[in-house]
């Protein structure tokens, strides 16, 4: 078993009207459309990206077995 946590990130607010680097961060997370979700391992790099645009996202922890949706 891996000791890394897994998070599901969902885009709940549009990045339109925010700075270019915040829009690029949303795209780098793999979020292209509203209410789209992606699953990432929680690494310092991913956590930093999420923290930068947390006002646009919903983040929830998921167990790795159910993360393969």
Secondary structure as UniProt FT lines:
FT   STRAND          6..11
FT   TURN            16..17
FT   HELIX           20..28
FT   TURN            29..30
FT   TURN            34..35
FT   STRAND          37..41
FT   HELIX           44..52
FT   HELIX           54..56
FT   STRAND          57..62
FT   HELIX           64..67
//
